[in-house]
């Protein structure tokens, strides 16, 4: 349903390509992990997929329609974005934040109705944040904030969620919370997701499909258990790693062993 | 409580306050007047001192205060959301400095650009504010698709100090009387004395408010960052442009009318947010009404506190606003 077709991107005409000929597809119901080292172009690729940047060449298609020709409102009804961190300039309550997810469904002067409140409360319940409804957003912990922002994305009733390093600023406990939440939403609600992340073990535990990116190019992609190999980890990070199925958790784990080049 | 009921309650309460202040303020002043005589049409205008005080001295002043207070408070709300910075004011982006430079050039060089019952100084200052808006917009939009709020802020701050330098330079060369007039203008004063300038400023302000009316939901989302706003369905670059131009134009018109009356654009939005929360659909109308009441009350103080001397209202708002601003800074950190 979301497709990048030989996409390249540079921020300015005289700077090098950040994304260099990437093609990938996010299928309905998939949970795709976009992996790569710092500066590999993950975040830029996610921006291209979300349509907040327009490719220098190539196309991004949402349900077969070229993204550059769709308005933000039309895109937002089908696809939602979850940033790495959300900092608010003003104080809003949790419910207000989640209701803002309904923006693209409301007319110019329309006010949220009962249906919007129902969807917002459903989304809060699905992310385990229903009890926070009346709290001020800025008083929440990092993990709670991230779950509320995901709830807002759900309330947007979009089919696709794009998440930019959703666990990067969270501690271990919250990382597991958010990972479990994403996995549940994908399995039980059928929400399609693409996640950019550094965290190989997060990707291994929840992603069905992986896309490995280095210097703006795809070096491998496919089902997680096929793509996540020691050879690919080495090609991606210059790190020798031990990859095996962890007995207790049942998913693959990556244990870095040593750095190959300084 | 649903938004519609909250909006009704808030607009009802602030509307009642504004109405009360607007009706009461013209009846109060250093000279006591007899309202019966004011509205007694059987007395010839030339002999009716009460009516002259009411209709020439006080009413335009109260109307200007309401218009300027409402405008600066609303423009403050819009610009704070646009800049994602609660400490931004309508004057942060250099509009008032442009207006001040225009006004001062008109005073110093005795420019004669008056037209349609409006004298030279407000017209020159409005032209100055338009020039400042054009410069700041040109700089901030040259780099990327949207408006860079960082460049907006830097360009505004730089323009403010550059224009201030020009003002000081021309002041240094002007004679005593011209300098005095410029300084008085810079203090912010609502002693307008006729309805012409108010009528002239109103269309620009109304146009800006028409834009403000469609912005609030986009403003809510812009405070969460540009990418989030775009992801939620806001055409970010367009919303930013509309917000910038409408708020700047309104500020330019208000400053041309009464001078750079300080602190309204920050004190009122913050007090209102403390009372009604941050949803711009509620904040914007509430700040508009409260801004009108607040500036008229400040001007009432200015007219009566040292009666029969009338001090410029900008001094009162600064005396209230300065400490308030510091309190906000401390509270934020």
Boltz contact constraints between the chains, C-beta under 6 A:
constraints:
  - contact:
      token1: [A, 52]
      token2: [B, 227]
      max_distance: 6.0
  - contact:
      token1: [A, 52]
      token2: [B, 230]
      max_distance: 6.0
  - contact:
      token1: [A, 72]
      token2: [B, 230]
      max_distance: 6.0
  - contact:
      token1: [A, 72]
      token2: [B, 233]
      max_distance: 6.0
  - contact:
      token1: [A, 72]
      token2: [B, 235]
      max_distance: 6.0
  - contact:
      token1: [A, 73]
      token2: [B, 233]
      max_distance: 6.0
  - contact:
      token1: [A, 76]
      token2: [B, 232]
      max_distance: 6.0
  - contact:
      token1: [A, 76]
      token2: [B, 233]
      max_distance: 6.0
  - contact:
      token1: [A, 81]
      token2: [B, 231]
      max_distance: 6.0
  - contact:
      token1: [A, 83]
      token2: [B, 228]
      max_distance: 6.0
  - contact:
      token1: [A, 89]
      token2: [B, 84]
      max_distance: 6.0
  - contact:
      token1: [A, 89]
      token2: [B, 223]
      max_distance: 6.0
  - contact:
      token1: [A, 90]
      token2: [B, 223]
      max_distance: 6.0
  - contact:
      token1: [A, 90]
      token2: [B, 278]
      max_distance: 6.0
  - contact:
      token1: [A, 91]
      token2: [B, 278]
      max_distance: 6.0
  - contact:
      token1: [A, 92]
      token2: [B, 278]
      max_distance: 6.0
  - contact:
      token1: [A, 100]
      token2: [B, 220]
      max_distance: 6.0
  - contact:
      token1: [A, 100]
      token2: [B, 221]
      max_distance: 6.0
  - contact:
      token1: [A, 103]
      token2: [B, 217]
      max_distance: 6.0
  - contact:
      token1: [A, 103]
      token2: [B, 232]
      max_distance: 6.0
  - contact:
      token1: [A, 103]
      token2: [B, 233]
      max_distance: 6.0
  - contact:
      token1: [A, 104]
      token2: [B, 233]
      max_distance: 6.0
  - contact:
      token1: [A, 108]
      token2: [B, 214]
      max_distance: 6.0
  - contact:
      token1: [A, 111]
      token2: [B, 3]
      max_distance: 6.0
  - contact:
      token1: [A, 111]
      token2: [B, 4]
      max_distance: 6.0
